[in-house]
Protein backbone atom coordinates (compact mmCIF):
# COMPACT_ATOMS: atom_id res chain seq x y z
CA UNK A 1 0.00 0.00 0.00
CA UNK A 2 1.54 3.27 -1.15
CA UNK A 3 0.06 5.28 1.68
CA UNK A 4 2.54 8.14 1.30
CA UNK A 5 0.59 9.20 -1.78
CA UNK A 6 -2.25 10.43 0.44
CA UNK A 7 -2.66 13.87 1.99
CA UNK A 8 -1.95 13.83 5.71
CA UNK A 9 -4.79 14.93 7.91
CA UNK A 10 -4.45 17.62 10.57
CA UNK A 11 -7.22 15.99 12.58
CA UNK A 12 -5.07 13.46 14.43
CA UNK A 13 -4.66 14.11 18.13
CA UNK A 14 -1.62 12.18 19.34
CA UNK A 15 -1.82 11.78 23.12
CA UNK A 16 0.57 8.86 23.43
CA UNK A 17 3.16 9.03 26.17
CA UNK A 18 6.16 11.05 25.13
CA UNK A 19 4.26 12.80 22.37
CA UNK A 20 3.17 16.44 22.18
CA UNK A 21 -0.59 16.46 21.74
CA UNK A 22 -1.92 18.98 19.29
CA UNK A 23 -4.83 21.19 20.26
CA UNK A 24 -7.45 20.96 17.54
CA UNK A 25 -10.11 23.52 16.75
CA UNK A 26 -13.30 23.34 14.77
CA UNK A 27 -17.06 23.20 15.01
CA UNK A 28 -18.67 20.59 17.22
CA UNK A 29 -21.59 19.05 15.41
CA UNK A 30 -24.20 16.86 17.06
CA UNK A 31 -24.35 13.15 16.36
CA UNK A 32 -27.61 11.32 15.94
CA UNK A 33 -26.79 8.29 18.06
CA UNK A 34 -26.50 8.45 21.83
CA UNK A 35 -22.98 7.97 23.12
CA UNK A 36 -24.00 4.99 25.21
CA UNK A 37 -25.10 3.24 22.05
CA UNK A 38 -21.84 3.17 20.15
CA UNK A 39 -19.38 3.49 23.00
CA UNK A 40 -18.84 -0.25 22.66
CA UNK A 41 -19.32 -0.64 18.92
CA UNK A 42 -15.71 -0.48 17.89
CA UNK A 43 -14.46 -3.09 15.49
CA UNK A 44 -12.94 -5.19 18.26
CA UNK A 45 -15.05 -4.33 21.31
CA UNK A 46 -15.25 -7.98 22.37
CA UNK A 47 -12.06 -9.15 20.76
CA UNK A 48 -9.63 -10.72 23.16
CA UNK A 49 -7.72 -10.73 26.40
CA UNK A 50 -4.24 -10.70 24.95
CA UNK A 51 -1.32 -10.62 27.42
CA UNK A 52 0.41 -7.30 27.85
CA UNK A 53 4.02 -6.82 26.87
CA UNK A 54 6.47 -7.94 29.59
CA UNK A 55 7.11 -5.09 31.99
CA UNK A 56 10.73 -6.11 32.32
CA UNK A 57 11.55 -5.94 28.64
CA UNK A 58 14.76 -4.16 27.76
CA UNK A 59 14.33 -0.59 26.54
CA UNK A 60 16.75 0.80 23.96
CA UNK A 61 19.17 3.28 25.57
CA UNK A 62 18.61 5.97 22.97
CA UNK A 63 15.30 7.58 22.08
CA UNK A 64 16.36 7.49 18.43
CA UNK A 65 15.88 3.72 18.48
CA UNK A 66 12.09 4.03 18.69
CA UNK A 67 11.25 7.49 17.43
CA UNK A 68 11.42 6.73 13.67
CA UNK A 69 8.96 3.82 14.05
CA UNK A 70 6.54 5.90 16.12
CA UNK A 71 6.70 8.77 13.65
CA UNK A 72 6.03 6.41 10.76
CA UNK A 73 2.97 5.05 12.57
CA UNK A 74 1.68 8.58 13.08
CA UNK A 75 2.30 9.48 9.46
CA UNK A 76 0.44 6.36 8.34
CA UNK A 77 -2.60 7.21 10.46
CA UNK A 78 -2.54 10.81 9.25
CA UNK A 79 -2.37 9.63 5.63
CA UNK A 80 -5.23 7.14 5.90
CA UNK A 81 -7.40 9.61 7.79
CA UNK A 82 -6.59 12.30 5.25
CA UNK A 83 -7.76 10.06 2.42
CA UNK A 84 -10.99 9.23 4.25
CA UNK A 85 -11.57 12.97 4.56
CA UNK A 86 -10.90 13.63 0.89
CA UNK A 87 -13.01 10.72 -0.33
CA UNK A 88 -16.01 11.32 1.91
CA UNK A 89 -15.91 15.07 1.32
CA UNK A 90 -16.15 14.38 -2.40
CA UNK A 91 -18.95 11.83 -2.02
CA UNK A 92 -20.95 14.04 0.33
CA UNK A 93 -20.62 16.99 -2.07
CA UNK A 94 -22.06 14.88 -4.88
CA UNK A 95 -25.30 14.67 -2.91
CA UNK A 96 -25.21 18.30 -1.81
CA UNK A 97 -24.00 17.56 1.70
CA UNK A 98 -21.13 18.79 3.85
CA UNK A 99 -18.82 16.22 5.41
CA UNK A 100 -17.66 17.20 8.91
CA UNK A 101 -14.46 15.18 9.49
CA UNK A 102 -14.04 13.49 12.86
CA UNK A 103 -10.93 13.72 15.01
CA UNK A 104 -8.83 10.59 15.48
CA UNK A 105 -7.13 10.32 18.87
CA UNK A 106 -4.14 8.05 19.39
CA UNK A 107 -3.64 6.97 22.98
CA UNK A 108 -1.94 4.52 25.27
CA UNK A 109 -2.45 3.65 28.93
CA UNK A 110 -6.09 4.73 28.77
CA UNK A 111 -7.96 7.84 27.72
CA UNK A 112 -11.00 9.85 28.83
CA UNK A 113 -13.54 10.17 26.02
CA UNK A 114 -16.98 11.58 25.44
CA UNK A 115 -18.22 8.02 25.91
CA UNK A 116 -16.39 7.37 29.18
CA UNK A 117 -12.94 6.09 30.08
CA UNK A 118 -11.23 3.63 27.72
CA UNK A 119 -8.35 1.49 28.93
CA UNK A 120 -5.39 0.37 26.87
CA UNK A 121 -7.08 -3.03 26.43
CA UNK A 122 -9.92 -1.44 24.48
CA UNK A 123 -10.08 -1.92 20.74
CA UNK A 124 -10.54 0.95 18.27
CA UNK A 125 -13.94 2.64 18.56
CA UNK A 126 -15.95 5.67 17.49
CA UNK A 127 -17.58 7.94 20.07
CA UNK A 128 -20.49 9.86 18.52
CA UNK A 129 -20.94 12.35 21.36
CA UNK A 130 -17.69 14.12 20.48
CA UNK A 131 -17.22 12.67 16.97
CA UNK A 132 -13.87 11.10 17.66
CA UNK A 133 -12.24 7.82 16.74
CA UNK A 134 -9.93 6.36 19.40
CA UNK A 135 -7.10 3.94 18.63
CA UNK A 136 -4.33 2.40 20.72
CA UNK A 137 -1.67 1.36 18.21
CA UNK A 138 -0.15 -1.15 20.62
CA UNK A 139 -3.50 -2.94 20.55
CA UNK A 140 -3.24 -3.25 16.79
CA UNK A 141 0.18 -4.80 17.25
CA UNK A 142 -1.42 -7.44 19.46
CA UNK A 143 -3.93 -8.18 16.72
CA UNK A 144 -1.06 -8.85 14.36
CA UNK A 145 0.55 -11.23 16.82
CA UNK A 146 -2.57 -13.19 17.66
CA UNK A 147 -4.62 -13.13 14.46
CA UNK A 148 -1.93 -12.54 11.81
CA UNK A 149 -3.68 -9.34 10.77
CA UNK A 150 -0.73 -7.81 9.00
CA UNK A 151 -0.23 -5.25 6.30
CA UNK A 152 -0.86 -1.55 5.99
CA UNK A 153 -4.18 -1.98 4.22
CA UNK A 154 -5.50 -4.24 6.95
CA UNK A 155 -4.85 -1.40 9.39
CA UNK A 156 -6.37 1.07 6.95
CA UNK A 157 -9.52 -1.09 6.87
CA UNK A 158 -9.72 -0.91 10.66
CA UNK A 159 -9.55 2.89 10.59
CA UNK A 160 -12.00 3.10 7.69
CA UNK A 161 -14.51 0.91 9.56
CA UNK A 162 -14.55 3.31 12.50
CA UNK A 163 -14.88 6.26 10.12
CA UNK A 164 -17.79 4.31 8.63
CA UNK A 165 -19.65 4.72 11.92
CA UNK A 166 -19.20 8.47 11.62
CA UNK A 167 -20.43 8.45 8.03
CA UNK A 168 -23.53 6.39 8.76
CA UNK A 169 -24.56 8.78 11.51
CA UNK A 170 -23.97 11.85 9.38
CA UNK A 171 -26.02 10.34 6.56
CA UNK A 172 -28.73 9.11 8.92
CA UNK A 173 -28.60 5.63 7.42
CA UNK A 174 -28.36 3.85 10.79
CA UNK A 175 -31.68 5.25 11.95
CA UNK A 176 -33.30 1.83 12.67
CA UNK A 177 -30.53 1.06 15.17
CA UNK A 178 -30.70 4.54 16.67
CA UNK A 179 -34.45 4.33 17.12
CA UNK A 180 -34.28 0.91 18.74
CA UNK A 181 -31.63 2.09 21.19
CA UNK A 182 -33.67 5.15 22.12
CA UNK A 183 -36.61 2.85 22.83
CA UNK A 184 -34.42 0.39 24.78
CA UNK A 185 -35.26 -2.43 22.41
CA UNK A 186 -32.90 -5.42 22.03
CA UNK A 187 -30.34 -5.02 19.25
CA UNK A 188 -27.87 -7.87 19.87
CA UNK A 189 -27.91 -11.21 18.08
CA UNK A 190 -27.43 -12.78 14.69
CA UNK A 191 -29.22 -10.58 12.16
CA UNK A 192 -29.94 -7.99 14.85
CA UNK A 193 -29.75 -4.25 14.44
CA UNK A 194 -26.29 -3.89 16.00
CA UNK A 195 -24.90 -6.53 13.64
CA UNK A 196 -26.50 -4.67 10.74
CA UNK A 197 -24.93 -1.42 11.91
CA UNK A 198 -21.48 -2.99 12.07
CA UNK A 199 -21.84 -4.65 8.68
CA UNK A 200 -22.90 -1.30 7.26
CA UNK A 201 -19.66 0.23 8.59
CA UNK A 202 -17.76 -2.60 6.88
CA UNK A 203 -19.55 -1.83 3.63
CA UNK A 204 -18.80 1.88 3.95
CA UNK A 205 -15.14 1.02 4.51
CA UNK A 206 -15.31 -0.83 1.21
CA UNK A 207 -16.91 2.18 -0.50
CA UNK A 208 -14.06 4.34 0.78
CA UNK A 209 -11.46 1.82 -0.41
CA UNK A 210 -13.06 1.79 -3.88
CA UNK A 211 -12.87 5.54 -4.32
CA UNK A 212 -9.48 5.91 -2.62
CA UNK A 213 -8.04 3.44 -5.11
CA UNK A 214 -9.58 5.35 -8.01
CA UNK A 215 -8.12 8.58 -6.68
CA UNK A 216 -4.62 7.40 -5.79
CA UNK A 217 -4.02 3.96 -7.32
CA UNK A 218 -2.21 3.16 -4.09
CA UNK A 219 -3.07 -0.51 -3.61
CA UNK A 220 -0.46 -3.17 -4.22
CA UNK A 221 -0.85 -6.93 -4.78
CA UNK A 222 -2.17 -8.60 -1.64
CA UNK A 223 -3.64 -5.46 -0.08
CA UNK A 224 -7.30 -6.33 -0.64
CA UNK A 225 -6.65 -9.87 0.51
CA UNK A 226 -5.14 -8.47 3.74
CA UNK A 227 -8.27 -6.41 4.41
CA UNK A 228 -10.54 -9.38 3.69
CA UNK A 229 -8.45 -11.53 6.02
CA UNK A 230 -8.90 -8.93 8.77
CA UNK A 231 -12.66 -8.87 8.18
CA UNK A 232 -12.74 -12.66 8.38
CA UNK A 233 -10.69 -12.81 11.58
CA UNK A 234 -13.00 -10.36 13.35
CA UNK A 235 -16.25 -12.17 12.67
CA UNK A 236 -18.15 -12.98 15.86
CA UNK A 237 -18.10 -16.70 15.10
CA UNK A 238 -14.35 -16.75 14.52
CA UNK A 239 -13.61 -14.72 17.64
CA UNK A 240 -15.66 -17.05 19.80
CA UNK A 241 -13.88 -20.08 18.37
CA UNK A 242 -10.53 -18.36 19.01
CA UNK A 243 -11.52 -18.03 22.66
CA UNK A 244 -12.38 -21.75 22.78
CA UNK A 245 -16.03 -20.99 23.50
CA UNK A 246 -19.13 -22.31 21.74
CA UNK A 247 -20.43 -20.17 18.88
CA UNK A 248 -23.51 -18.38 20.22
CA UNK A 249 -25.36 -16.48 17.49
CA UNK A 250 -27.63 -14.85 20.04
CA UNK A 251 -24.62 -12.89 21.34
CA UNK A 252 -23.37 -11.64 17.95
CA UNK A 253 -22.72 -7.90 17.71
CA UNK A 254 -20.56 -7.54 14.57
CA UNK A 255 -21.58 -10.32 12.20
CA UNK A 256 -20.01 -13.55 11.06
CA UNK A 257 -16.72 -13.77 9.20
CA UNK A 258 -18.57 -14.52 5.97
CA UNK A 259 -20.88 -11.54 6.42
CA UNK A 260 -18.09 -9.09 7.20
CA UNK A 261 -16.10 -10.15 4.15
CA UNK A 262 -19.20 -10.03 1.95
CA UNK A 263 -20.26 -6.53 2.95
CA UNK A 264 -16.77 -5.06 2.62
CA UNK A 265 -16.60 -6.58 -0.87
CA UNK A 266 -20.04 -5.14 -1.68
CA UNK A 267 -18.83 -1.65 -0.84
CA UNK A 268 -15.53 -2.09 -2.65
CA UNK A 269 -17.03 -3.61 -5.79
CA UNK A 270 -19.83 -1.05 -6.17
CA UNK A 271 -18.40 2.12 -4.61
CA UNK A 272 -21.99 3.06 -3.74
CA UNK A 273 -23.20 4.06 -0.27
CA UNK A 274 -26.73 3.04 -1.27
CA UNK A 275 -25.46 -0.51 -1.72
CA UNK A 276 -24.79 -0.55 2.04
CA UNK A 277 -28.39 -0.67 3.25
CA UNK A 278 -27.85 -3.59 5.59
CA UNK A 279 -31.00 -2.69 7.52
CA UNK A 280 -33.21 -3.47 4.51
CA UNK A 281 -31.34 -6.65 3.54
CA UNK A 282 -33.25 -9.88 4.07
CA UNK A 283 -30.14 -12.00 3.70
CA UNK A 284 -27.00 -10.67 5.39
N, C-alpha and C positions, 0 to 999 in steps of 0.2 A: 504494500500500500504506500503510494507516494504522497504521504500526508503533508509534506512540506509545500506542496502545491497550493494548499488552502490558505485563505486569509486567517490570521490569528485573531481570536476574539478578545475584546477588552473586558468581557463579562465573567472572567474567572477570578474568584476570590480565593487565594491560596493562604490558608490558615495553618498549614502544617508547621510543626515545630522547627524552628530555625529559619523560617521563611518570613519575609515582610509582607503582611497582608495589605492588599490594596483596598482603599475605601472607594466604593462604587456609588455613583449617583444615578438617578433616573426616576421616572414615575413609578409609583406602586399601583398596579392595577388589580382589581378584585378577581378572584378565581371562583368558578361556579361550584366547586366541590368542597365540602367542609374538610378542614385539615385532618380531622379524626378519620376521615374516610380513606385518604390515600397516604396517611403517614406510614402505613405498613405495606404499601403496594409497590415497593421497589422490586426490581427484577429478581432479587435474591433474598427477599424478606424472610423466607423460611429455609434458607439454603443449607447451612451446615454449622457444625461446631468444630471447626478446624483448630488444631493446637497453635498457640502463639509461638512466635520465634523465641528461641532460647534466650533468656535474659543475660546469660553469661557469655554470649557470643562475642568474639573479638571485634573491636571497632578499629577501623583504619586510623592510623595516627594523624593523618593529614586530612583536612576537610576537602581538599581537592580530589580525594579518592572517591567521594560520593556525589559531589556537587554536579558534575557533568551529567550523571544519570538522572538525578532529580530534575535538572533543568530540561532535559530532553522529555521527561514525562510531562512536565508542565507545558512545554511547547506542543506536544502531541494533543493534550486536552484542549489547549487554546485553538489549535488548528481544526480539530473535529467540531468543536463548538462553533467556531467561526463559520464552518461550512453548513452546519445546521441552520445558523442564522441567515446565511445568504440564500439557501434553498427555500426555507419556509417563508422568508420575506417575499421572495419571488412568487411562490405559489399562492400566498395570501393576497398579494396584489392582483393576481389574475382574477380573483373573485371579488375585488373591490374591498378587501379587508387590510387592516394593519396588523403586522405581527409584532407583538411586544416580546422581545427575547428574554428568557429567564437568566438568572445568575447561576453559575455552577461553582459550588464551594468545595474545595479540596480540604480534607481534614485528617487528622490522626489523633488518637487518644481521646476521642469523643468530641462532640460539638453540640451546642445549644441551637435549636432550630425553631421555626415557627410552628412546628408540629411536635415539639418536645425535645428532650435530650436524646441524642443518638450516640451509642458507644462505638468503639473501634471495631466491634464484632458485627456491626450492622452493615448490610449490603447497600449498594447504591439505591437511592430513592428520590422521589420528587415530592416536595412539600408545596401544596397549592396555596396555603395561606400567605406565604411570602414569595411564591413563584421561584423557588430555588431547587436545584438539583444538588444532592450531597453525595460525594464519593470519597472513600478512603482507598487510596491506591494500593496500600499494603494488602487490603482485602482482595483486590483483583489478583495480586500476586499469589495469594492462597488458592484462588480459583484455578490458576494455571497449574499449580502443584497438584491439586487434588483431582481436577476434572480435565486436565490437559487442554484447557481453553487458552490457546496460545495464538499469537498473531495480532498485529495492529488492528486489523479490521474486525476481529472478534471483540476487541475492546471498544472500537468505534460503534459497533452494534449495541453494546451495553449502554453507552452514552446516548445513542440515538433512541433507544427504547424509553429511557427516562424523559428525554425531550418529547417523545411521543405522548406522554401523559400531559405535558403542558399544551401540546397542540390540540389534543382531543378536548380539553377543557375550554380552550380559546374558541374552538369551532362549535362547541356545544354538542358534539356528537357522542358524548358519553352520558347524555341526559337520563336514559333509563336507569343506569347505575346510581347517578346522583339522586334521582327521585326516590329510589328504593332505600338508599341510605338515610335520606331525610325522614322517611316514614318508618325507619327501623325495621325494614323487612330483611329477611335472610338473603344473602348474596353469594355465600360460599357454596362450593360443590361443582361437580362436573357439569358443564353447560350453564353454570350460574352466571349472574351478572358480573361478578368480579373477574371470573375467568374471561368473560367476553371483553371486559375492559382491558385486561392485560394482553389478550390476543390482538386487540385493536392497536395497542401501542406497538406490538411487534410488527403489525402490518404497516403502520406509519413509519417505523424505522426502515422498512423495506422501500416505501415510497421515497423517503429521503435518500436512501442509497442509490435508487434508480436515477434521480435527478442529479445527485452529486457526481455520479459517474459520467453523466452526459455533460456536465459542466467542466469537469476537471480531467476525465479519463485517468483517474488515479489508481484504479484497481489493478492488481497484478495476479498472475495465476495462483489459485489457491485461496484467494481472499474471501470469495463468496462461500466457498466450502468451509472456511474457518468460522464465518458467522453462522452458517447453518449448523455446524457442530456445536457451537455455543448454545443456540436455540434448543437443540436436541438435549444437551446435557442438563438444561434448566427446566425441563418439563417436570411437572409435579410427580408423575409416575416414576421417572428416572431418579429424581431426588429421593423419593421414598425408598426405592430399591437400594440406592447408595447408602442409605442409613440403616439398611438391613431391617426395614419395617415393612409390613404388608402394604400393598397399594390400596389406598382408601379413596375412591373417587369422591366420596361425600365431603372430603376435606380439601379438595383441589381449589387453588386460588389463582393459578397462572395458566393452566392448560397442560395437556399432555405434550410429550416431546414431538409427536407427529403433528399436533395442532400448531405448535409454535413455529415449527419449520414451515408448515404449509402457509400460514398467514404472513410470515416474513416474505416468502416467495411470491405470494399474491401481490404484496405491495411493490416488491422489486420488479416483478414481471410487467405490471400494469402502469406503475408510476401514478396511480390515481387514488386520491384520498377517498373518493366515493366507493372504491372497491373494498374499503376497510369497514364496512358496516357489519361488524360482527354481531351486533344486537339484533339484526333482522335475519341473520343466517339461521336456517333450520338445521344445517349440518355443519358443525365446526370442524 
